[in-house]
Amino acid sequence: MAKKSYNRISAVLKTCEILGLLADAKEPITGNKLTVRGQMSKGTVMCHLATLEKRGYVKHLNGTWQLSIRPAILWVKGDLEKFNPLPGKTYRTIDSVEKSIDILEFLGRNGVADIPNVASAVGISESIAGSHLETLADKGYVMEMANHYKLGMRLSVLWARVRANLETELKKITRELENLGNCKEA
């Protein structure tokens, strides 16, 4: 039996592109840089960022954007129930991106699932679930194995970037604390 073909969801592809750009960035970047690099309008980029911020995948600090720790939690633990992102949004969010995040979080909790189980868990049709899963698979966020899906290696790249950023911040704070300690002794 031939595998069913599903349409790709352009909003999810754009969100994956933004996550990739943030993961590849050596430091937090502005929405304007994402607009230029991703060839999307500022309004489109900001809607995607607002959706990701609402779900806790990115954070906005001093006019710049960077990945938050949530992708790392999803990759390492799969349990996001206790993680609450900061509330607040200034742009509308994108429903299809929200559904893709729901799917990622479901797979994080359950490990492996087929399309009917994903559709049921997220509250969408099997056709729509298949489109989300194929779109996420195209970008490496999920992997298909024998008609079942699980989290893909692209999330590990996000986790590695968040970890590297946290380690860099820790080194800076440690140096600053050491300098403060040296000032007290003088």
HELIX and SHEET records of a PDB file:
HELIX    1   1 SER A   10  ASP A   24  1                                  15    
HELIX    2   2 GLY A   31  GLY A   38  1                                   8    
HELIX    3   3 LYS A   42  LYS A   54  1                                  13    
HELIX    4   4 ARG A   70  VAL A   76  1                                   7    
HELIX    5   5 ASP A   95  ASN A  110  1                                  16    
HELIX    6   6 ILE A  115  VAL A  122  1                                   8    
HELIX    7   7 GLU A  126  ASP A  138  1                                  13    
HELIX    8   8 ARG A  154  GLU A  185  1                                  32    
SHEET    1   A 2 VAL A  58  LEU A  61  0                                        
SHEET    2   A 2 THR A  64  LEU A  67 -1                                        
SHEET    1   B 3 VAL A 112  ASP A 114  0                                        
SHEET    2   B 3 HIS A 148  LEU A 151 -1                                        
SHEET    3   B 3 VAL A 142  MET A 145 -1                                        
END                                                                             
